[in-house]
Amino acid sequence: MLEAVRTRARSYFEGAPPAHDWHHVQRVETLAETLLDRYPTDEIDGQVVTLAVYLHDIGREKEASGEIDDHATWGAEEAGRILEDGGADPATIDAVAHCVRAHRYSNEIEPETLEAEIVSDADDLDALGAVGIARTFAHGGALGEPIHDPAIPVADDETTAGATQYNHLSKKLLKLPERMYTDVGRELATDRAEFVRDYVAQFDAELTGER
């Protein structure tokens, strides 16, 4: 079933922009495997985690095009249909759907299972570090947002995600470590956040001509 779901899920990412393309899913899968390997319990259903990773962003393009309001909510419902077609049992369908529904940063839906915590942490980790910075500028560029605007310093930016790509680094990325649910996720997030802080310091120094 895993391979069939993977193949079907990948079809939802044709033509997707680089910040949320299939490569993102592959990175999240790798991160989820790392978290599973280091998590001190054997009570986690690895198949649920993997299925949820494949399906967590299948609604992204529909949200971006305005067809739906929330890719996580829609994605959970669509994931249920895909899994049902694949012969998954009701318990697996419910577990995966919850992971998909709860993974989104802005939805404020708390993961209620260990599997959902793993998926959420793996997804958030891909938004940090060198990859996270690259994704930030790729996504902002696709939306036509400015890289930086000196008239909108972070301290005065009242938006949730940041009015510029530079502001997004502080408004969202650097807050991700405190959102982690697992100890190993928090450890990895802390290291990646430090890289983002170093990048911001370099960016600031270049703005002033110091470097």
Backbone torsions as a table, in degrees:
resi	resn	phi	psi	omega
1	MET	NA	-35.2	-177.7
2	LEU	-57.1	-47.6	-177.2
3	GLU	-66.2	-38.4	179.0
4	ALA	-64.7	-42.8	179.0
5	VAL	-67.7	-39.6	178.6
6	ARG	-59.9	-45.9	-179.5
7	THR	-62.8	-44.0	-179.4
8	ARG	-67.8	-40.9	179.9
9	ALA	-62.3	-40.0	-177.4
10	ARG	-61.2	-28.8	-178.9
11	SER	-64.6	-21.3	179.9
12	TYR	-78.4	-6.8	-174.6
13	PHE	-108.7	10.4	179.2
14	GLU	-64.2	123.9	179.8
15	GLY	77.7	9.1	-179.0
16	ALA	-68.0	143.7	176.9
17	PRO	-67.0	159.4	-169.7
18	PRO	-62.3	-25.0	-177.4
19	ALA	-69.5	-27.5	-178.4
20	HIS	-135.5	45.1	-180.0
21	ASP	-93.8	-172.1	-178.0
22	TRP	-66.8	-26.1	177.0
23	HIS	-64.2	-34.3	174.9
24	HIS	-60.5	-45.2	179.1
25	VAL	-60.3	-42.7	179.8
26	GLN	-63.2	-39.4	178.4
27	ARG	-67.1	-40.5	178.8
28	VAL	-64.0	-37.4	177.2
29	GLU	-61.3	-44.1	178.7
30	THR	-63.2	-42.3	179.0
31	LEU	-66.0	-39.4	178.0
32	ALA	-62.6	-39.5	177.9
33	GLU	-63.6	-39.4	177.4
34	THR	-62.5	-45.4	179.5
35	LEU	-63.6	-41.9	179.3
36	LEU	-63.8	-40.4	180.0
37	ASP	-63.7	-33.6	-174.4
38	ARG	-99.2	-6.0	-177.9
39	TYR	-76.7	128.0	-173.2
40	PRO	-80.3	54.6	176.8
41	THR	-160.7	153.1	175.8
42	ASP	-110.8	19.4	-176.9
43	GLU	-93.1	5.1	-178.8
44	ILE	-93.7	134.6	177.5
45	ASP	-85.0	100.9	-177.4
46	GLY	-62.0	-31.7	179.4
47	GLN	-66.2	-40.6	177.4
48	VAL	-60.9	-43.8	179.5
49	VAL	-60.2	-49.0	-177.8
50	THR	-63.1	-44.5	178.3
51	LEU	-61.2	-42.0	-179.8
52	ALA	-66.0	-37.6	176.8
53	VAL	-61.3	-46.4	179.6
54	TYR	-59.4	-34.9	-169.7
55	LEU	-102.3	-5.6	-168.4
56	HIS	-65.5	-27.4	-176.9
57	ASP	-117.0	21.0	-176.9
58	ILE	-65.8	-16.7	179.1
59	GLY	-97.3	2.3	-175.8
60	ARG	-57.1	-47.9	-176.3
61	GLU	-66.9	-35.6	177.7
62	LYS	-66.6	-37.4	176.9
63	GLU	-67.5	-43.1	-179.2
64	ALA	-62.3	-32.7	-179.1
65	SER	-87.4	-3.1	178.4
66	GLY	86.7	6.2	-179.7
67	GLU	-71.8	-30.8	179.2
68	ILE	-135.3	162.6	-178.5
69	ASP	-89.9	-34.3	-173.0
70	ASP	-139.6	112.5	-175.1
71	HIS	-68.1	-26.7	-179.6
72	ALA	-72.5	-43.8	179.2
73	THR	-65.8	-48.7	178.6
74	TRP	-64.0	-41.4	-178.2
75	GLY	-62.7	-35.3	178.2
76	ALA	-64.5	-41.1	179.1
77	GLU	-68.6	-42.7	179.5
78	GLU	-67.0	-37.7	177.1
79	ALA	-60.0	-39.8	177.7
80	GLY	-60.3	-41.9	179.5
81	ARG	-66.9	-41.8	179.8
82	ILE	-63.3	-45.1	-178.2
83	LEU	-68.3	-37.2	177.2
84	GLU	-63.2	-42.5	176.8
85	ASP	-61.3	-31.7	-178.6
86	GLY	-85.1	1.1	176.8
87	GLY	85.7	16.8	179.1
88	ALA	-68.8	149.9	178.7
89	ASP	-78.1	159.1	-176.6
90	PRO	-56.4	-37.3	-179.1
91	ALA	-64.7	-41.3	178.2
92	THR	-66.1	-43.0	179.1
93	ILE	-59.5	-46.7	179.9
94	ASP	-63.8	-40.8	-178.0
95	ALA	-66.2	-44.0	179.5
96	VAL	-67.5	-43.6	-180.0
97	ALA	-58.8	-39.6	178.1
98	HIS	-64.9	-42.3	177.5
99	CYS	-58.0	-45.3	-178.8
100	VAL	-65.4	-43.0	-178.1
101	ARG	-66.1	-34.7	-173.1
102	ALA	-91.8	-5.6	-173.1
103	HIS	-75.8	-20.4	-171.0
104	ARG	-75.5	130.8	-176.7
105	TYR	-56.4	-44.8	-170.9
106	SER	-89.6	-2.5	-176.4
107	ASN	-81.1	-19.7	-179.5
108	GLU	57.8	34.3	173.1
109	ILE	-100.9	116.3	-176.5
110	GLU	-77.3	132.2	173.6
111	PRO	-59.5	133.5	-178.4
112	GLU	-107.1	0.6	179.8
113	THR	-133.8	159.9	176.4
114	LEU	-62.1	-37.3	179.6
115	GLU	-61.5	-43.3	179.8
116	ALA	-66.2	-35.2	177.0
117	GLU	-65.2	-41.7	179.3
118	ILE	-62.9	-46.6	-178.8
119	VAL	-63.4	-43.5	179.6
120	SER	-62.1	-45.9	-180.0
121	ASP	-64.2	-42.8	-179.4
122	ALA	-63.3	-41.6	179.3
123	ASP	-64.9	-43.6	-179.7
124	ASP	-68.3	-33.9	178.6
125	LEU	-62.6	-33.3	179.1
126	ASP	-71.5	-9.9	176.5
127	ALA	-93.9	2.5	-178.6
128	LEU	-114.7	171.9	176.2
129	GLY	70.1	-160.2	-178.4
130	ALA	-61.3	-42.1	179.3
131	VAL	-64.8	-42.2	-179.5
132	GLY	-61.3	-40.6	177.5
133	ILE	-63.5	-45.3	178.8
134	ALA	-60.0	-42.7	180.0
135	ARG	-65.6	-37.2	179.2
136	THR	-59.1	-48.4	-177.9
137	PHE	-74.5	-30.3	175.5
138	ALA	-66.6	-45.2	-178.9
139	HIS	-68.1	-45.1	179.4
140	GLY	-63.2	-38.2	178.1
141	GLY	-64.9	-39.1	178.7
142	ALA	-64.0	-31.0	179.7
143	LEU	-87.7	-6.8	-179.8
144	GLY	77.9	20.8	179.5
145	GLU	-80.4	149.0	178.8
146	PRO	-68.6	148.2	175.6
147	ILE	-65.0	-46.4	-177.6
148	HIS	-154.6	144.5	177.2
149	ASP	-136.7	109.9	-177.7
150	PRO	-61.5	-18.1	179.3
151	ALA	-78.8	-9.2	179.9
152	ILE	-125.2	75.8	176.8
153	PRO	-66.5	156.2	-177.5
154	VAL	-55.3	-40.4	-177.1
155	ALA	-62.4	-27.1	-178.7
156	ASP	-102.8	1.4	-178.0
157	ASP	-82.4	110.9	-176.3
158	GLU	-91.8	1.9	178.6
159	THR	-77.0	159.8	-178.7
160	THR	-75.8	-43.1	-174.1
161	ALA	-101.0	-7.3	-178.3
162	GLY	103.9	130.7	-178.1
163	ALA	-77.6	-16.6	176.6
164	THR	-131.3	166.3	179.7
165	GLN	-65.4	-38.8	176.8
166	TYR	-61.0	-46.2	-179.3
167	ASN	-63.9	-31.7	-179.4
168	HIS	-59.5	-32.0	-179.5
169	LEU	-59.5	-41.8	-179.6
170	SER	-86.8	-35.6	-175.6
171	LYS	-72.4	-28.4	-178.8
172	LYS	-125.1	-57.9	-170.3
173	LEU	-57.4	-46.5	-175.4
174	LEU	-74.1	-5.9	175.3
175	LYS	-94.5	-8.1	-175.4
176	LEU	-65.9	-36.5	179.9
177	PRO	-55.5	-36.7	-179.2
178	GLU	-74.2	-11.7	178.8
179	ARG	-89.8	-11.9	-176.4
180	MET	-64.4	143.3	-177.9
181	TYR	-99.7	-24.3	-177.7
182	THR	-108.6	152.0	179.4
183	ASP	-62.8	-43.3	-178.9
184	VAL	-67.9	-36.3	176.0
185	GLY	-63.4	-40.5	179.5
186	ARG	-66.0	-37.9	178.6
187	GLU	-64.6	-47.0	178.1
188	LEU	-65.2	-39.5	-179.0
189	ALA	-65.0	-38.1	179.4
190	THR	-62.6	-43.2	178.2
191	ASP	-64.4	-43.2	-179.0
192	ARG	-68.6	-35.9	178.9
193	ALA	-65.8	-34.6	178.2
194	GLU	-62.7	-37.7	176.6
195	PHE	-63.4	-41.1	178.8
196	VAL	-63.4	-40.7	178.7
197	ARG	-62.4	-41.2	177.8
198	ASP	-62.9	-40.0	178.8
199	TYR	-64.1	-44.8	179.4
200	VAL	-61.1	-40.7	178.6
201	ALA	-62.7	-41.4	176.7
202	GLN	-64.6	-43.1	179.2
203	PHE	-58.8	-47.2	-179.5
204	ASP	-61.2	-42.1	-179.6
205	ALA	-65.6	-35.3	178.4
206	GLU	-71.1	-32.9	177.9
207	LEU	-62.8	-35.3	-178.5
208	THR	-90.1	-2.6	180.0
209	GLY	79.4	11.4	-179.8
210	GLU	-72.5	-26.9	-179.1
211	ARG	-130.6	NA	NA
